[in-house]
Amino acid sequence: MDSTPVEVFAGTAWEAALLKSMLEDMDIFVMLKDEIRGSTFPWQLSGGGFHSVKVIISSIDLDRAKIVVEGFERNMRRPDKE
């Protein structure tokens, strides 16, 4: 099977690092693109500085990663219940 890099998420450095940890717990190899520049100069990488750090995985792991990413994004949008 051919493996190609796939971007599965774009967000802040904090969000990307948290998702990276979750994916690694599932034994999925993860790379963060623009991790340093996205933290120090996010407006240079994307309009308004939003979604400047990208989470990259292998296409081989895409199906398993989608489940984790969808759950992560759903929980990030969830309003506080306090």
Distance bins in CASP14 RR format, pairs under 12 A and 6 or more apart:
PFRMAT RR
TARGET T0000
AUTHOR 0000-0000-0000
RMODE 2
METHOD distances of the structure
MODEL  1
1 58 0 0 0 0 1 0 0 0 0 0 0
1 59 0 0 0 0 1 0 0 0 0 0 0
1 60 1 0 1 0 0 0 0 0 0 0 0
1 61 0 0 0 0 0 1 0 0 0 0 0
1 62 0 0 0 0 0 1 0 0 0 0 0
2 58 0 0 0 0 0 1 0 0 0 0 0
2 59 1 0 0 1 0 0 0 0 0 0 0
2 60 0 0 0 0 1 0 0 0 0 0 0
3 29 0 0 0 0 0 1 0 0 0 0 0
3 56 0 0 0 0 0 1 0 0 0 0 0
3 57 0 0 0 0 1 0 0 0 0 0 0
3 58 1 0 1 0 0 0 0 0 0 0 0
3 59 1 0 1 0 0 0 0 0 0 0 0
3 60 1 0 1 0 0 0 0 0 0 0 0
3 61 0 0 0 0 1 0 0 0 0 0 0
3 62 0 0 0 0 0 1 0 0 0 0 0
4 56 0 0 0 0 0 1 0 0 0 0 0
4 57 0 0 0 0 0 1 0 0 0 0 0
4 58 1 0 0 1 0 0 0 0 0 0 0
4 59 1 0 1 0 0 0 0 0 0 0 0
4 60 0 0 0 0 1 0 0 0 0 0 0
4 61 0 0 0 0 0 1 0 0 0 0 0
4 62 0 0 0 0 1 0 0 0 0 0 0
5 29 0 0 0 0 0 1 0 0 0 0 0
5 30 0 0 0 0 0 1 0 0 0 0 0
5 31 1 0 0 1 0 0 0 0 0 0 0
5 32 0 0 0 0 0 1 0 0 0 0 0
5 33 0 0 0 0 1 0 0 0 0 0 0
5 54 0 0 0 0 1 0 0 0 0 0 0
5 55 0 0 0 0 0 1 0 0 0 0 0
5 56 1 0 1 0 0 0 0 0 0 0 0
5 57 1 0 0 1 0 0 0 0 0 0 0
5 58 1 0 0 1 0 0 0 0 0 0 0
5 59 1 0 0 1 0 0 0 0 0 0 0
5 60 0 0 0 0 0 1 0 0 0 0 0
5 61 0 0 0 0 0 1 0 0 0 0 0
5 62 0 0 0 0 0 1 0 0 0 0 0
6 23 0 0 0 0 0 1 0 0 0 0 0
6 28 0 0 0 0 0 1 0 0 0 0 0
6 29 0 0 0 0 0 1 0 0 0 0 0
6 30 0 0 0 0 0 1 0 0 0 0 0
6 31 0 0 0 0 0 1 0 0 0 0 0
6 33 0 0 0 0 0 1 0 0 0 0 0
6 54 0 0 0 0 0 1 0 0 0 0 0
6 55 0 0 0 0 1 0 0 0 0 0 0
6 56 1 0 0 1 0 0 0 0 0 0 0
6 57 1 0 1 0 0 0 0 0 0 0 0
6 58 1 0 0 1 0 0 0 0 0 0 0
6 59 1 0 1 0 0 0 0 0 0 0 0
6 60 0 0 0 0 1 0 0 0 0 0 0
6 61 0 0 0 0 1 0 0 0 0 0 0
6 62 1 0 1 0 0 0 0 0 0 0 0
6 63 0 0 0 0 0 1 0 0 0 0 0
6 65 0 0 0 0 1 0 0 0 0 0 0
6 66 0 0 0 0 0 1 0 0 0 0 0
6 69 0 0 0 0 0 1 0 0 0 0 0
7 16 0 0 0 0 0 1 0 0 0 0 0
7 19 0 0 0 0 0 1 0 0 0 0 0
7 30 0 0 0 0 0 1 0 0 0 0 0
7 31 0 0 0 0 0 1 0 0 0 0 0
7 32 0 0 0 0 0 1 0 0 0 0 0
7 33 1 0 0 1 0 0 0 0 0 0 0
7 34 0 0 0 0 0 1 0 0 0 0 0
7 51 0 0 0 0 0 1 0 0 0 0 0
7 53 0 0 0 0 0 1 0 0 0 0 0
7 54 1 0 1 0 0 0 0 0 0 0 0
7 55 1 0 0 1 0 0 0 0 0 0 0
7 56 1 0 1 0 0 0 0 0 0 0 0
7 57 0 0 0 0 1 0 0 0 0 0 0
7 58 0 0 0 0 0 1 0 0 0 0 0
7 59 0 0 0 0 0 1 0 0 0 0 0
7 62 0 0 0 0 0 1 0 0 0 0 0
7 65 0 0 0 0 0 1 0 0 0 0 0
7 69 0 0 0 0 0 1 0 0 0 0 0
8 16 0 0 0 0 0 1 0 0 0 0 0
8 19 0 0 0 0 1 0 0 0 0 0 0
8 20 0 0 0 0 0 1 0 0 0 0 0
8 22 0 0 0 0 0 1 0 0 0 0 0
8 23 0 0 0 0 1 0 0 0 0 0 0
8 28 0 0 0 0 1 0 0 0 0 0 0
8 30 0 0 0 0 1 0 0 0 0 0 0
8 31 0 0 0 0 0 1 0 0 0 0 0
8 32 0 0 0 0 0 1 0 0 0 0 0
8 33 0 0 0 0 0 1 0 0 0 0 0
8 54 0 0 0 0 1 0 0 0 0 0 0
8 55 1 0 1 0 0 0 0 0 0 0 0
8 56 1 0 0 1 0 0 0 0 0 0 0
8 57 1 0 1 0 0 0 0 0 0 0 0
8 58 0 0 0 0 0 1 0 0 0 0 0
8 59 0 0 0 0 0 1 0 0 0 0 0
8 61 0 0 0 0 1 0 0 0 0 0 0
8 62 1 0 0 1 0 0 0 0 0 0 0
8 63 0 0 0 0 0 1 0 0 0 0 0
8 64 0 0 0 0 0 1 0 0 0 0 0
8 65 1 0 1 0 0 0 0 0 0 0 0
8 66 1 0 0 1 0 0 0 0 0 0 0
8 67 0 0 0 0 0 1 0 0 0 0 0
8 68 0 0 0 0 1 0 0 0 0 0 0
8 69 1 0 1 0 0 0 0 0 0 0 0
8 70 0 0 0 0 1 0 0 0 0 0 0
8 71 0 0 0 0 0 1 0 0 0 0 0
8 72 0 0 0 0 1 0 0 0 0 0 0
8 73 0 0 0 0 0 1 0 0 0 0 0
9 15 1 0 0 1 0 0 0 0 0 0 0
9 16 1 0 0 1 0 0 0 0 0 0 0
9 17 0 0 0 0 0 1 0 0 0 0 0
9 18 0 0 0 0 0 1 0 0 0 0 0
9 19 1 0 1 0 0 0 0 0 0 0 0
9 20 0 0 0 0 1 0 0 0 0 0 0
9 22 0 0 0 0 0 1 0 0 0 0 0
9 23 0 0 0 0 1 0 0 0 0 0 0
9 30 0 0 0 0 1 0 0 0 0 0 0
9 31 0 0 0 0 0 1 0 0 0 0 0
9 32 0 0 0 0 1 0 0 0 0 0 0
9 33 0 0 0 0 0 1 0 0 0 0 0
9 51 0 0 0 0 1 0 0 0 0 0 0
9 52 0 0 0 0 0 1 0 0 0 0 0
9 53 0 0 0 0 1 0 0 0 0 0 0
9 54 1 0 0 1 0 0 0 0 0 0 0
9 55 1 0 1 0 0 0 0 0 0 0 0
9 56 0 0 0 0 1 0 0 0 0 0 0
9 57 0 0 0 0 1 0 0 0 0 0 0
9 65 0 0 0 0 1 0 0 0 0 0 0
9 66 0 0 0 0 0 1 0 0 0 0 0
9 68 0 0 0 0 1 0 0 0 0 0 0
9 69 1 0 1 0 0 0 0 0 0 0 0
9 70 0 0 0 0 0 1 0 0 0 0 0
9 71 0 0 0 0 0 1 0 0 0 0 0
9 72 1 0 0 1 0 0 0 0 0 0 0
9 73 1 0 0 1 0 0 0 0 0 0 0
9 76 0 0 0 0 1 0 0 0 0 0 0
10 16 1 0 0 1 0 0 0 0 0 0 0
10 19 0 0 0 0 0 1 0 0 0 0 0
10 32 0 0 0 0 0 1 0 0 0 0 0
10 33 0 0 0 0 1 0 0 0 0 0 0
10 34 0 0 0 0 1 0 0 0 0 0 0
10 35 0 0 0 0 0 1 0 0 0 0 0
10 38 0 0 0 0 0 1 0 0 0 0 0
10 42 0 0 0 0 0 1 0 0 0 0 0
10 45 0 0 0 0 1 0 0 0 0 0 0
10 46 1 0 0 1 0 0 0 0 0 0 0
10 47 0 0 0 0 0 1 0 0 0 0 0
10 49 0 0 0 0 0 1 0 0 0 0 0
10 50 0 0 0 0 1 0 0 0 0 0 0
10 51 1 1 0 0 0 0 0 0 0 0 0
10 52 1 0 0 1 0 0 0 0 0 0 0
10 53 1 0 0 1 0 0 0 0 0 0 0
10 54 1 0 1 0 0 0 0 0 0 0 0
10 55 1 0 0 1 0 0 0 0 0 0 0
10 56 0 0 0 0 0 1 0 0 0 0 0
10 69 0 0 0 0 0 1 0 0 0 0 0
10 73 0 0 0 0 0 1 0 0 0 0 0
11 17 0 0 0 0 0 1 0 0 0 0 0
11 18 0 0 0 0 0 1 0 0 0 0 0
11 19 0 0 0 0 1 0 0 0 0 0 0
11 20 0 0 0 0 0 1 0 0 0 0 0
11 32 0 0 0 0 0 1 0 0 0 0 0
11 33 0 0 0 0 0 1 0 0 0 0 0
11 34 0 0 0 0 0 1 0 0 0 0 0
11 35 0 0 0 0 0 1 0 0 0 0 0
11 38 0 0 0 0 1 0 0 0 0 0 0
11 39 0 0 0 0 0 1 0 0 0 0 0
11 42 0 0 0 0 1 0 0 0 0 0 0
11 45 0 0 0 0 0 1 0 0 0 0 0
11 46 0 0 0 0 1 0 0 0 0 0 0
11 49 0 0 0 0 1 0 0 0 0 0 0
11 50 1 0 0 1 0 0 0 0 0 0 0
11 51 1 0 1 0 0 0 0 0 0 0 0
11 52 1 0 0 1 0 0 0 0 0 0 0
11 53 1 0 1 0 0 0 0 0 0 0 0
11 54 1 0 0 1 0 0 0 0 0 0 0
11 55 0 0 0 0 1 0 0 0 0 0 0
11 69 0 0 0 0 0 1 0 0 0 0 0
11 72 0 0 0 0 0 1 0 0 0 0 0
11 73 0 0 0 0 0 1 0 0 0 0 0
11 76 0 0 0 0 1 0 0 0 0 0 0
12 18 0 0 0 0 1 0 0 0 0 0 0
12 19 0 0 0 0 0 1 0 0 0 0 0
12 32 0 0 0 0 0 1 0 0 0 0 0
12 34 0 0 0 0 0 1 0 0 0 0 0
12 35 0 0 0 0 0 1 0 0 0 0 0
12 38 0 0 0 0 1 0 0 0 0 0 0
12 39 0 0 0 0 1 0 0 0 0 0 0
12 42 1 0 0 1 0 0 0 0 0 0 0
12 45 0 0 0 0 0 1 0 0 0 0 0
12 46 0 0 0 0 0 1 0 0 0 0 0
12 48 0 0 0 0 0 1 0 0 0 0 0
12 49 0 0 0 0 1 0 0 0 0 0 0
12 50 0 0 0 0 1 0 0 0 0 0 0
12 51 1 0 0 1 0 0 0 0 0 0 0
12 52 1 0 0 1 0 0 0 0 0 0 0
12 53 1 0 0 1 0 0 0 0 0 0 0
12 54 0 0 0 0 0 1 0 0 0 0 0
12 55 0 0 0 0 0 1 0 0 0 0 0
12 76 0 0 0 0 0 1 0 0 0 0 0
13 19 0 0 0 0 0 1 0 0 0 0 0
13 20 0 0 0 0 0 1 0 0 0 0 0
13 32 0 0 0 0 1 0 0 0 0 0 0
13 33 0 0 0 0 0 1 0 0 0 0 0
13 34 0 0 0 0 1 0 0 0 0 0 0
13 35 1 0 0 1 0 0 0 0 0 0 0
13 36 0 0 0 0 1 0 0 0 0 0 0
13 37 0 0 0 0 1 0 0 0 0 0 0
13 38 1 0 0 1 0 0 0 0 0 0 0
13 39 1 0 1 0 0 0 0 0 0 0 0
13 40 0 0 0 0 1 0 0 0 0 0 0
13 41 0 0 0 0 0 1 0 0 0 0 0
13 42 0 0 0 0 1 0 0 0 0 0 0
13 45 0 0 0 0 0 1 0 0 0 0 0
13 49 0 0 0 0 0 1 0 0 0 0 0
13 51 0 0 0 0 0 1 0 0 0 0 0
13 52 1 0 0 1 0 0 0 0 0 0 0
13 53 1 0 1 0 0 0 0 0 0 0 0
13 54 0 0 0 0 0 1 0 0 0 0 0
13 55 0 0 0 0 0 1 0 0 0 0 0
14 20 0 0 0 0 0 1 0 0 0 0 0
14 21 0 0 0 0 0 1 0 0 0 0 0
14 32 0 0 0 0 0 1 0 0 0 0 0
14 35 0 0 0 0 0 1 0 0 0 0 0
14 38 0 0 0 0 0 1 0 0 0 0 0
14 39 0 0 0 0 1 0 0 0 0 0 0
14 42 0 0 0 0 0 1 0 0 0 0 0
14 52 0 0 0 0 0 1 0 0 0 0 0
14 53 0 0 0 0 1 0 0 0 0 0 0
14 76 0 0 0 0 0 1 0 0 0 0 0
15 21 0 0 0 0 0 1 0 0 0 0 0
15 22 0 0 0 0 0 1 0 0 0 0 0
15 32 0 0 0 0 0 1 0 0 0 0 0
15 35 0 0 0 0 0 1 0 0 0 0 0
15 38 0 0 0 0 0 1 0 0 0 0 0
15 39 0 0 0 0 0 1 0 0 0 0 0
15 42 0 0 0 0 0 1 0 0 0 0 0
15 50 0 0 0 0 0 1 0 0 0 0 0
15 51 0 0 0 0 1 0 0 0 0 0 0
15 52 0 0 0 0 0 1 0 0 0 0 0
15 53 1 0 0 1 0 0 0 0 0 0 0
15 54 0 0 0 0 0 1 0 0 0 0 0
15 55 0 0 0 0 1 0 0 0 0 0 0
15 69 0 0 0 0 0 1 0 0 0 0 0
15 72 0 0 0 0 1 0 0 0 0 0 0
15 73 0 0 0 0 1 0 0 0 0 0 0
15 75 0 0 0 0 0 1 0 0 0 0 0
15 76 1 0 0 1 0 0 0 0 0 0 0
15 77 0 0 0 0 0 1 0 0 0 0 0
16 22 0 0 0 0 0 1 0 0 0 0 0
16 23 0 0 0 0 0 1 0 0 0 0 0
16 30 0 0 0 0 1 0 0 0 0 0 0
16 31 0 0 0 0 0 1 0 0 0 0 0
16 32 1 0 1 0 0 0 0 0 0 0 0
16 33 0 0 0 0 1 0 0 0 0 0 0
16 34 0 0 0 0 1 0 0 0 0 0 0
16 35 1 0 0 1 0 0 0 0 0 0 0
16 36 0 0 0 0 0 1 0 0 0 0 0
16 38 0 0 0 0 1 0 0 0 0 0 0
16 39 0 0 0 0 1 0 0 0 0 0 0
16 42 0 0 0 0 0 1 0 0 0 0 0
16 51 0 0 0 0 1 0 0 0 0 0 0
16 52 0 0 0 0 1 0 0 0 0 0 0
16 53 1 0 1 0 0 0 0 0 0 0 0
16 54 1 0 0 1 0 0 0 0 0 0 0
16 55 1 0 1 0 0 0 0 0 0 0 0
16 56 0 0 0 0 1 0 0 0 0 0 0
16 57 0 0 0 0 0 1 0 0 0 0 0
16 69 0 0 0 0 0 1 0 0 0 0 0
16 72 0 0 0 0 0 1 0 0 0 0 0
16 76 0 0 0 0 0 1 0 0 0 0 0
17 23 0 0 0 0 0 1 0 0 0 0 0
17 24 0 0 0 0 0 1 0 0 0 0 0
17 30 0 0 0 0 1 0 0 0 0 0 0
17 32 1 0 0 1 0 0 0 0 0 0 0
17 35 1 0 0 1 0 0 0 0 0 0 0
17 36 0 0 0 0 0 1 0 0 0 0 0
17 38 0 0 0 0 0 1 0 0 0 0 0
17 39 0 0 0 0 1 0 0 0 0 0 0
17 53 0 0 0 0 1 0 0 0 0 0 0
17 55 0 0 0 0 1 0 0 0 0 0 0
17 72 0 0 0 0 0 1 0 0 0 0 0
18 24 0 0 0 0 0 1 0 0 0 0 0
18 25 0 0 0 0 0 1 0 0 0 0 0
18 30 0 0 0 0 0 1 0 0 0 0 0
18 32 0 0 0 0 0 1 0 0 0 0 0
18 53 0 0 0 0 0 1 0 0 0 0 0
18 55 0 0 0 0 1 0 0 0 0 0 0
18 68 0 0 0 0 0 1 0 0 0 0 0
18 69 0 0 0 0 0 1 0 0 0 0 0
18 72 1 0 0 1 0 0 0 0 0 0 0
18 73 0 0 0 0 0 1 0 0 0 0 0
18 75 0 0 0 0 0 1 0 0 0 0 0
18 76 0 0 0 0 1 0 0 0 0 0 0
19 25 0 0 0 0 0 1 0 0 0 0 0
19 26 0 0 0 0 0 1 0 0 0 0 0
19 28 0 0 0 0 0 1 0 0 0 0 0
19 30 1 0 0 1 0 0 0 0 0 0 0
19 32 0 0 0 0 1 0 0 0 0 0 0
19 53 0 0 0 0 1 0 0 0 0 0 0
19 54 0 0 0 0 0 1 0 0 0 0 0
19 55 1 0 1 0 0 0 0 0 0 0 0
19 56 0 0 0 0 0 1 0 0 0 0 0
19 57 0 0 0 0 0 1 0 0 0 0 0
19 65 0 0 0 0 1 0 0 0 0 0 0
19 68 1 0 0 1 0 0 0 0 0 0 0
19 69 1 0 0 1 0 0 0 0 0 0 0
19 70 0 0 0 0 0 1 0 0 0 0 0
19 71 0 0 0 0 1 0 0 0 0 0 0
19 72 1 0 1 0 0 0 0 0 0 0 0
19 73 0 0 0 0 1 0 0 0 0 0 0
19 75 0 0 0 0 0 1 0 0 0 0 0
19 76 0 0 0 0 1 0 0 0 0 0 0
20 26 0 0 0 0 0 1 0 0 0 0 0
20 28 0 0 0 0 1 0 0 0 0 0 0
20 29 0 0 0 0 0 1 0 0 0 0 0
20 30 1 0 1 0 0 0 0 0 0 0 0
20 31 0 0 0 0 1 0 0 0 0 0 0
20 32 1 0 0 1 0 0 0 0 0 0 0
20 33 0 0 0 0 0 1 0 0 0 0 0
20 35 0 0 0 0 1 0 0 0 0 0 0
20 53 0 0 0 0 1 0 0 0 0 0 0
20 54 0 0 0 0 0 1 0 0 0 0 0
20 55 1 0 0 1 0 0 0 0 0 0 0
20 56 0 0 0 0 1 0 0 0 0 0 0
20 57 0 0 0 0 1 0 0 0 0 0 0
20 65 0 0 0 0 0 1 0 0 0 0 0
20 68 0 0 0 0 0 1 0 0 0 0 0
20 69 0 0 0 0 0 1 0 0 0 0 0
20 72 0 0 0 0 0 1 0 0 0 0 0
21 28 0 0 0 0 0 1 0 0 0 0 0
21 30 0 0 0 0 1 0 0 0 0 0 0
21 32 0 0 0 0 0 1 0 0 0 0 0
21 55 0 0 0 0 0 1 0 0 0 0 0
21 68 0 0 0 0 0 1 0 0 0 0 0
21 72 0 0 0 0 0 1 0 0 0 0 0
22 28 0 0 0 0 1 0 0 0 0 0 0
22 30 0 0 0 0 1 0 0 0 0 0 0
22 55 0 0 0 0 0 1 0 0 0 0 0
22 57 0 0 0 0 0 1 0 0 0 0 0
22 64 0 0 0 0 0 1 0 0 0 0 0
22 65 0 0 0 0 1 0 0 0 0 0 0
22 67 0 0 0 0 0 1 0 0 0 0 0
22 68 1 0 1 0 0 0 0 0 0 0 0
22 69 0 0 0 0 1 0 0 0 0 0 0
22 70 0 0 0 0 0 1 0 0 0 0 0
22 71 0 0 0 0 1 0 0 0 0 0 0
22 72 1 0 0 1 0 0 0 0 0 0 0
22 73 0 0 0 0 0 1 0 0 0 0 0
22 75 0 0 0 0 0 1 0 0 0 0 0
22 76 0 0 0 0 0 1 0 0 0 0 0
23 29 0 0 0 0 1 0 0 0 0 0 0
23 30 1 0 1 0 0 0 0 0 0 0 0
23 31 0 0 0 0 0 1 0 0 0 0 0
23 32 0 0 0 0 0 1 0 0 0 0 0
23 55 1 0 0 1 0 0 0 0 0 0 0
23 56 0 0 0 0 0 1 0 0 0 0 0
23 57 1 0 0 1 0 0 0 0 0 0 0
23 58 0 0 0 0 0 1 0 0 0 0 0
23 61 0 0 0 0 1 0 0 0 0 0 0
23 62 0 0 0 0 0 1 0 0 0 0 0
23 64 0 0 0 0 1 0 0 0 0 0 0
23 65 1 0 1 0 0 0 0 0 0 0 0
23 66 0 0 0 0 0 1 0 0 0 0 0
23 67 0 0 0 0 0 1 0 0 0 0 0
23 68 1 0 1 0 0 0 0 0 0 0 0
23 69 1 0 0 1 0 0 0 0 0 0 0
23 71 0 0 0 0 0 1 0 0 0 0 0
23 72 0 0 0 0 1 0 0 0 0 0 0
24 30 1 0 1 0 0 0 0 0 0 0 0
24 31 0 0 0 0 0 1 0 0 0 0 0
24 32 0 0 0 0 0 1 0 0 0 0 0
24 55 0 0 0 0 0 1 0 0 0 0 0
24 57 0 0 0 0 0 1 0 0 0 0 0
24 61 0 0 0 0 0 1 0 0 0 0 0
24 65 0 0 0 0 0 1 0 0 0 0 0
24 68 0 0 0 0 0 1 0 0 0 0 0
25 64 0 0 0 0 0 1 0 0 0 0 0
25 65 0 0 0 0 0 1 0 0 0 0 0
25 68 0 0 0 0 1 0 0 0 0 0 0
25 72 0 0 0 0 0 1 0 0 0 0 0
26 57 0 0 0 0 0 1 0 0 0 0 0
26 61 0 0 0 0 1 0 0 0 0 0 0
26 63 0 0 0 0 0 1 0 0 0 0 0
26 64 1 0 0 1 0 0 0 0 0 0 0
26 65 1 0 0 1 0 0 0 0 0 0 0
26 66 0 0 0 0 0 1 0 0 0 0 0
26 67 0 0 0 0 1 0 0 0 0 0 0
26 68 1 0 0 1 0 0 0 0 0 0 0
26 69 0 0 0 0 0 1 0 0 0 0 0
26 72 0 0 0 0 0 1 0 0 0 0 0
27 57 0 0 0 0 0 1 0 0 0 0 0
27 58 0 0 0 0 0 1 0 0 0 0 0
27 60 0 0 0 0 0 1 0 0 0 0 0
27 61 0 0 0 0 1 0 0 0 0 0 0
27 64 0 0 0 0 1 0 0 0 0 0 0
27 65 0 0 0 0 0 1 0 0 0 0 0
27 68 0 0 0 0 0 1 0 0 0 0 0
28 55 0 0 0 0 0 1 0 0 0 0 0
28 56 0 0 0 0 0 1 0 0 0 0 0
28 57 1 0 1 0 0 0 0 0 0 0 0
28 58 1 0 0 1 0 0 0 0 0 0 0
28 59 0 0 0 0 0 1 0 0 0 0 0
28 60 0 0 0 0 1 0 0 0 0 0 0
28 61 1 0 1 0 0 0 0 0 0 0 0
28 62 0 0 0 0 1 0 0 0 0 0 0
28 63 0 0 0 0 0 1 0 0 0 0 0
28 64 1 0 0 1 0 0 0 0 0 0 0
28 65 1 0 1 0 0 0 0 0 0 0 0
28 66 0 0 0 0 0 1 0 0 0 0 0
28 67 0 0 0 0 0 1 0 0 0 0 0
28 68 1 0 0 1 0 0 0 0 0 0 0
28 69 0 0 0 0 0 1 0 0 0 0 0
29 55 0 0 0 0 0 1 0 0 0 0 0
29 56 0 0 0 0 1 0 0 0 0 0 0
29 57 1 0 0 1 0 0 0 0 0 0 0
29 58 1 0 0 1 0 0 0 0 0 0 0
29 59 0 0 0 0 0 1 0 0 0 0 0
29 60 0 0 0 0 1 0 0 0 0 0 0
29 61 1 0 0 1 0 0 0 0 0 0 0
29 64 0 0 0 0 0 1 0 0 0 0 0
29 65 0 0 0 0 0 1 0 0 0 0 0
30 53 0 0 0 0 0 1 0 0 0 0 0
30 54 0 0 0 0 0 1 0 0 0 0 0
30 55 1 0 0 1 0 0 0 0 0 0 0
30 56 1 0 0 1 0 0 0 0 0 0 0
30 57 1 0 1 0 0 0 0 0 0 0 0
30 58 0 0 0 0 1 0 0 0 0 0 0
30 61 0 0 0 0 1 0 0 0 0 0 0
30 64 0 0 0 0 0 1 0 0 0 0 0
30 65 0 0 0 0 1 0 0 0 0 0 0
30 68 0 0 0 0 0 1 0 0 0 0 0
30 69 0 0 0 0 0 1 0 0 0 0 0
31 53 0 0 0 0 0 1 0 0 0 0 0
31 54 0 0 0 0 1 0 0 0 0 0 0
31 55 1 0 0 1 0 0 0 0 0 0 0
31 56 1 0 1 0 0 0 0 0 0 0 0
31 57 1 0 0 1 0 0 0 0 0 0 0
31 58 0 0 0 0 1 0 0 0 0 0 0
31 61 0 0 0 0 0 1 0 0 0 0 0
32 38 0 0 0 0 1 0 0 0 0 0 0
32 39 0 0 0 0 0 1 0 0 0 0 0
32 52 0 0 0 0 0 1 0 0 0 0 0
32 53 1 0 1 0 0 0 0 0 0 0 0
32 54 1 0 0 1 0 0 0 0 0 0 0
32 55 1 0 0 1 0 0 0 0 0 0 0
32 56 1 0 0 1 0 0 0 0 0 0 0
32 57 0 0 0 0 0 1 0 0 0 0 0
33 45 0 0 0 0 1 0 0 0 0 0 0
33 46 0 0 0 0 0 1 0 0 0 0 0
33 51 0 0 0 0 0 1 0 0 0 0 0
33 52 0 0 0 0 1 0 0 0 0 0 0
33 53 1 0 0 1 0 0 0 0 0 0 0
33 54 1 1 0 0 0 0 0 0 0 0 0
33 55 1 0 0 1 0 0 0 0 0 0 0
33 56 1 0 1 0 0 0 0 0 0 0 0
33 57 0 0 0 0 0 1 0 0 0 0 0
34 40 0 0 0 0 0 1 0 0 0 0 0
34 41 0 0 0 0 1 0 0 0 0 0 0
34 42 0 0 0 0 1 0 0 0 0 0 0
34 44 0 0 0 0 1 0 0 0 0 0 0
34 45 1 0 1 0 0 0 0 0 0 0 0
34 46 0 0 0 0 1 0 0 0 0 0 0
34 49 0 0 0 0 0 1 0 0 0 0 0
34 51 0 0 0 0 0 1 0 0 0 0 0
34 52 1 0 1 0 0 0 0 0 0 0 0
34 53 1 0 1 0 0 0 0 0 0 0 0
34 54 1 0 0 1 0 0 0 0 0 0 0
34 55 0 0 0 0 0 1 0 0 0 0 0
34 56 0 0 0 0 0 1 0 0 0 0 0
35 41 0 0 0 0 0 1 0 0 0 0 0
35 42 0 0 0 0 0 1 0 0 0 0 0
35 45 0 0 0 0 0 1 0 0 0 0 0
35 52 0 0 0 0 1 0 0 0 0 0 0
35 53 1 0 1 0 0 0 0 0 0 0 0
35 54 0 0 0 0 1 0 0 0 0 0 0
35 55 0 0 0 0 1 0 0 0 0 0 0
35 56 0 0 0 0 0 1 0 0 0 0 0
36 42 0 0 0 0 0 1 0 0 0 0 0
36 44 0 0 0 0 0 1 0 0 0 0 0
36 45 0 0 0 0 0 1 0 0 0 0 0
36 52 0 0 0 0 0 1 0 0 0 0 0
36 53 0 0 0 0 1 0 0 0 0 0 0
37 43 0 0 0 0 0 1 0 0 0 0 0
37 44 1 0 0 1 0 0 0 0 0 0 0
37 45 1 0 1 0 0 0 0 0 0 0 0
37 46 0 0 0 0 0 1 0 0 0 0 0
37 49 0 0 0 0 0 1 0 0 0 0 0
37 52 1 0 0 1 0 0 0 0 0 0 0
37 53 0 0 0 0 1 0 0 0 0 0 0
37 54 0 0 0 0 0 1 0 0 0 0 0
38 44 1 0 0 1 0 0 0 0 0 0 0
38 45 1 0 1 0 0 0 0 0 0 0 0
38 46 0 0 0 0 1 0 0 0 0 0 0
38 47 0 0 0 0 0 1 0 0 0 0 0
38 48 0 0 0 0 0 1 0 0 0 0 0
38 49 1 0 0 1 0 0 0 0 0 0 0
38 50 0 0 0 0 0 1 0 0 0 0 0
38 51 0 0 0 0 1 0 0 0 0 0 0
38 52 1 0 1 0 0 0 0 0 0 0 0
38 53 1 0 1 0 0 0 0 0 0 0 0
38 54 0 0 0 0 1 0 0 0 0 0 0
39 45 0 0 0 0 0 1 0 0 0 0 0
39 49 0 0 0 0 0 1 0 0 0 0 0
39 52 0 0 0 0 1 0 0 0 0 0 0
39 53 1 0 0 1 0 0 0 0 0 0 0
40 49 0 0 0 0 0 1 0 0 0 0 0
40 52 0 0 0 0 1 0 0 0 0 0 0
40 53 0 0 0 0 0 1 0 0 0 0 0
41 47 0 0 0 0 0 1 0 0 0 0 0
41 48 0 0 0 0 0 1 0 0 0 0 0
41 49 0 0 0 0 1 0 0 0 0 0 0
41 52 0 0 0 0 1 0 0 0 0 0 0
41 53 0 0 0 0 0 1 0 0 0 0 0
42 48 1 0 0 1 0 0 0 0 0 0 0
42 49 1 1 0 0 0 0 0 0 0 0 0
42 50 1 0 0 1 0 0 0 0 0 0 0
42 51 0 0 0 0 1 0 0 0 0 0 0
42 52 1 1 0 0 0 0 0 0 0 0 0
42 53 1 0 0 1 0 0 0 0 0 0 0
42 54 0 0 0 0 0 1 0 0 0 0 0
43 49 1 0 1 0 0 0 0 0 0 0 0
43 50 0 0 0 0 1 0 0 0 0 0 0
43 51 0 0 0 0 0 1 0 0 0 0 0
43 52 1 0 0 1 0 0 0 0 0 0 0
44 52 0 0 0 0 1 0 0 0 0 0 0
45 51 0 0 0 0 1 0 0 0 0 0 0
45 52 1 0 1 0 0 0 0 0 0 0 0
45 53 0 0 0 0 1 0 0 0 0 0 0
45 54 0 0 0 0 1 0 0 0 0 0 0
46 52 1 0 1 0 0 0 0 0 0 0 0
46 53 0 0 0 0 1 0 0 0 0 0 0
46 54 0 0 0 0 1 0 0 0 0 0 0
51 73 0 0 0 0 0 1 0 0 0 0 0
55 61 0 0 0 0 0 1 0 0 0 0 0
55 65 0 0 0 0 1 0 0 0 0 0 0
55 68 0 0 0 0 0 1 0 0 0 0 0
55 69 1 0 0 1 0 0 0 0 0 0 0
55 72 0 0 0 0 1 0 0 0 0 0 0
55 73 0 0 0 0 0 1 0 0 0 0 0
56 62 0 0 0 0 0 1 0 0 0 0 0
56 65 0 0 0 0 0 1 0 0 0 0 0
57 63 0 0 0 0 0 1 0 0 0 0 0
57 64 0 0 0 0 1 0 0 0 0 0 0
57 65 1 0 1 0 0 0 0 0 0 0 0
57 66 0 0 0 0 1 0 0 0 0 0 0
57 68 0 0 0 0 1 0 0 0 0 0 0
57 69 0 0 0 0 1 0 0 0 0 0 0
58 64 0 0 0 0 0 1 0 0 0 0 0
58 65 0 0 0 0 1 0 0 0 0 0 0
59 65 0 0 0 0 1 0 0 0 0 0 0
59 66 0 0 0 0 0 1 0 0 0 0 0
61 67 0 0 0 0 0 1 0 0 0 0 0
61 68 0 0 0 0 1 0 0 0 0 0 0
61 69 0 0 0 0 0 1 0 0 0 0 0
62 68 0 0 0 0 0 1 0 0 0 0 0
62 69 0 0 0 0 1 0 0 0 0 0 0
63 69 0 0 0 0 0 1 0 0 0 0 0
63 70 0 0 0 0 0 1 0 0 0 0 0
64 70 0 0 0 0 0 1 0 0 0 0 0
65 71 0 0 0 0 0 1 0 0 0 0 0
65 72 0 0 0 0 0 1 0 0 0 0 0
66 72 0 0 0 0 0 1 0 0 0 0 0
66 73 0 0 0 0 0 1 0 0 0 0 0
67 73 0 0 0 0 0 1 0 0 0 0 0
67 74 0 0 0 0 0 1 0 0 0 0 0
68 74 0 0 0 0 0 1 0 0 0 0 0
68 75 0 0 0 0 0 1 0 0 0 0 0
69 75 0 0 0 0 0 1 0 0 0 0 0
69 76 0 0 0 0 0 1 0 0 0 0 0
70 76 0 0 0 0 0 1 0 0 0 0 0
70 77 0 0 0 0 0 1 0 0 0 0 0
71 77 0 0 0 0 1 0 0 0 0 0 0
71 78 0 0 0 0 1 0 0 0 0 0 0
72 78 0 0 0 0 0 1 0 0 0 0 0
END
